[in-house]
Amino acid sequence: MRKKIVAGNWKMNTDIESGVSLAKNIVSNLANELCDCEKIGVAIAPPFTQLYAVAQAVDIEKICLTAQNCAAEAKGAYTGEVSAQMLKAIGCRAVIIGHSERRAYYNETNEILFKKVKLVLENGMKPIFCCGEILAERNENKHFQVIKNQLDEVIFKLSYEDFNNIIIAYEPVWAIGTGLNATQEQAQEIHAYIRSLIAEKYGNEMAENRSILYGGSCNAANAKDLFANKDVDGGLIGGASLKAEDFLKIINSF
């Protein structure tokens, strides 16, 4: 049975004090067995400046410490970059790759994203690979092809063994931070489509065991309905992950 996962992407929010406090609040509730962590994996992705402090402050065996990004190179003269190896060294077990904001604001191409995915895997961490369409692409009925291209040009280039360590997050770009979200039917349709593409490429067993998360204004009010879909295995949560109470409600929405 594939793992249910709820991952909180804090983006460029919180400082060290508030970030550590938020992480402690979340982890203490997980430790108190308010959430079924045997069935549900929980991840948090603080900003780079807080990762080490959070790793020191909480039991990172109870939560998957995740980075929001990493460099496309292993090391060298890349001022301002943070390598996958550096993230591994401070306790990260996963890295978000290909978030729509990275694609849109920082011009990250599929070629760049493939290099990042490979480095994350080489350092023993799991990529949370994001894919999704903008509103114009959906309105023009191009969303299926957009998703297929993003998968074909990055994670479908991986070996079977490497792909076995991939987590996929579908994020309709038109729903991120807008208060809009895909309907249950829209979410299920795309998630089922992604799973069918995995089956075509890597076989049914792989498709049935890969977790596919929904990202796009998922919150405590709509998570239960979204997670009820058979092919939606959890969420990549933005703003709603910045309040421990809301984030915990989402975790408990299964």
C-alpha positions in Angstrom: 0.0 0.0 0.0 1.4 3.4 -1.0 2.2 5.9 1.8 -0.1 8.8 2.5 1.9 12.0 2.8 1.3 15.5 4.0 4.1 18.0 3.3 4.2 21.6 4.4 6.0 24.0 2.2 6.7 27.1 4.3 8.1 29.1 1.3 9.7 32.4 2.3 7.9 32.7 5.6 8.9 32.6 9.4 12.1 33.4 11.1 14.3 31.0 13.1 12.3 31.6 16.3 8.9 31.2 14.9 10.0 28.4 12.6 11.4 26.3 15.4 8.3 27.0 17.4 6.0 25.9 14.6 8.1 22.7 14.0 8.1 21.9 17.7 4.3 22.3 17.9 3.8 20.0 14.9 6.2 17.3 16.1 4.9 17.3 19.6 1.4 16.6 18.4 2.7 13.8 16.2 4.6 12.4 19.2 1.3 12.5 21.2 -0.2 10.2 18.6 -2.8 12.6 17.5 -1.8 11.5 14.0 -1.3 8.0 12.7 2.3 8.3 11.6 2.5 4.6 10.7 0.2 5.3 7.8 0.8 9.0 7.2 4.2 10.5 6.4 4.6 14.1 7.5 7.2 16.5 6.0 8.0 20.2 6.6 10.0 22.4 4.3 11.3 25.5 6.2 13.5 28.1 4.5 17.2 27.2 4.1 18.2 29.5 7.1 16.0 27.5 9.5 16.7 23.9 8.4 19.6 23.3 10.8 17.9 25.0 13.8 14.8 22.9 13.2 16.9 19.7 12.8 18.4 20.4 16.2 15.2 21.3 17.9 12.9 18.4 17.0 13.1 14.7 16.5 13.6 14.4 12.7 12.9 10.7 12.9 9.3 11.7 13.5 9.1 14.1 10.6 10.7 14.3 7.2 12.9 17.5 7.1 12.6 18.8 3.6 14.3 21.5 1.6 12.4 23.8 -0.8 15.1 23.6 -3.5 18.7 22.7 -4.2 21.5 23.7 -6.6 21.8 22.0 -10.0 25.5 21.5 -9.4 27.3 19.3 -6.8 29.7 22.0 -5.7 31.9 24.8 -6.9 31.8 28.5 -7.6 28.1 29.0 -7.5 27.6 32.0 -5.2 24.4 31.8 -3.2 23.5 28.2 -4.0 23.0 25.3 -1.6 24.0 21.8 -2.7 22.1 18.6 -2.2 25.1 17.3 -0.2 24.9 20.2 2.2 21.2 19.5 2.8 21.8 15.8 3.4 24.5 16.7 5.9 22.1 18.7 8.1 19.4 16.0 8.2 17.2 16.6 5.2 15.5 13.5 3.7 13.7 15.1 0.8 13.8 18.1 -1.5 11.0 19.9 -3.4 12.0 20.1 -7.1 10.3 21.9 -9.9 7.7 23.9 -7.9 5.8 26.2 -10.2 7.3 29.3 -8.5 10.8 28.1 -9.3 9.8 27.4 -12.9 8.1 30.8 -13.3 10.2 33.2 -11.3 13.7 31.6 -11.7 13.3 30.1 -15.2 14.1 26.6 -14.1 13.9 24.4 -17.2 13.2 20.7 -17.4 16.9 20.2 -18.1 17.9 22.0 -14.9 15.3 20.1 -12.9 16.6 16.7 -14.1 20.1 17.7 -12.9 18.6 18.6 -9.5 16.6 15.4 -9.3 19.7 13.3 -10.0 21.7 15.1 -7.3 19.0 14.7 -4.7 18.9 10.9 -5.5 22.7 10.6 -5.5 22.7 12.0 -2.0 20.1 9.5 -0.7 17.2 11.9 -0.4 13.8 11.8 -2.1 12.7 14.4 -4.7 9.2 15.7 -4.4 8.7 16.5 -8.0 6.1 19.1 -8.9 4.2 19.2 -12.1 1.1 21.2 -13.2 -0.5 23.5 -15.8 -1.2 27.2 -15.8 -4.8 28.5 -16.3 -4.4 29.2 -20.1 -3.2 25.7 -20.7 -6.1 24.2 -18.9 -8.6 26.5 -20.7 -7.1 25.4 -24.0 -7.4 21.7 -22.9 -3.6 21.3 -23.0 -3.2 20.3 -19.4 -2.8 16.5 -20.1 0.0 17.2 -22.6 1.7 19.7 -20.3 1.8 17.2 -17.5 3.1 14.4 -19.8 5.9 16.6 -21.1 7.0 17.6 -17.6 7.2 14.0 -16.6 8.7 12.7 -19.8 11.5 15.4 -19.8 12.5 14.9 -16.1 11.5 12.0 -13.9 10.6 9.5 -16.7 14.3 9.7 -17.8 15.2 7.9 -14.5 16.0 4.2 -14.1 13.3 2.0 -12.5 15.4 1.9 -9.3 15.7 5.7 -9.1 12.1 6.3 -10.0 11.2 4.1 -7.0 12.3 7.0 -4.8 10.2 9.7 -6.4 7.2 11.5 -4.8 5.1 13.4 -7.3 3.0 16.5 -6.5 0.4 17.7 -8.9 -0.1 21.4 -8.6 -2.6 23.2 -10.8 -0.7 26.5 -11.0 -3.9 28.5 -11.3 -4.9 27.3 -7.8 -1.7 28.1 -5.9 -2.2 31.0 -3.5 -5.4 32.1 -5.3 -7.9 30.5 -2.9 -9.1 28.4 -5.9 -8.6 24.7 -5.9 -9.3 21.9 -8.3 -12.6 20.2 -7.7 -12.6 16.6 -6.5 -13.2 15.4 -10.0 -10.5 17.5 -11.5 -7.9 16.4 -8.9 -8.8 12.7 -9.3 -8.8 13.0 -13.1 -5.2 14.3 -13.2 -3.9 12.0 -10.5 -5.4 9.0 -12.3 -3.8 10.2 -15.5 -0.4 10.6 -13.9 -0.7 7.1 -12.5 -1.6 5.7 -15.9 1.5 7.3 -17.4 3.7 5.7 -14.7 2.1 2.4 -15.4 2.9 2.7 -19.1 6.5 3.6 -18.4 7.4 1.5 -15.4 4.6 -1.0 -15.0 1.5 -1.4 -12.8 3.3 -2.3 -9.6 5.3 0.9 -9.7 2.2 3.0 -10.5 0.3 1.5 -7.6 3.2 2.2 -5.1 4.0 5.8 -6.0 2.5 8.6 -3.9 1.0 11.4 -5.8 0.2 14.5 -3.8 -2.2 17.4 -4.5 -0.9 21.0 -4.2 -3.0 24.1 -4.8 -4.9 25.9 -2.0 -5.4 22.7 -0.1 -6.5 23.6 3.4 -8.2 22.3 6.5 -11.6 22.9 5.0 -11.2 21.0 1.7 -8.5 18.4 2.4 -10.9 15.7 3.5 -12.8 15.9 0.2 -9.6 16.0 -1.9 -8.0 13.1 0.0 -11.1 11.0 -0.5 -10.1 10.5 -4.1 -8.6 7.1 -4.6 -5.6 8.4 -6.5 -4.8 11.4 -4.3 -2.3 10.3 -1.7 -2.0 13.5 0.3 -1.0 17.1 -0.2 1.8 19.6 -0.7 0.5 22.3 1.5 1.5 26.0 1.3 -0.1 28.7 3.4 -2.1 26.3 5.6 1.1 24.7 6.8 2.1 27.9 8.6 -0.4 27.3 11.4 0.1 24.1 13.3 -3.5 23.6 14.1 -4.6 23.8 10.5 -1.7 21.6 9.3 -2.6 19.0 11.9 -6.2 19.0 10.8 -5.1 18.4 7.2 -2.9 15.5 8.4 -5.9 14.0 10.1 -8.2 14.4 7.0 -7.6 10.8 5.8 
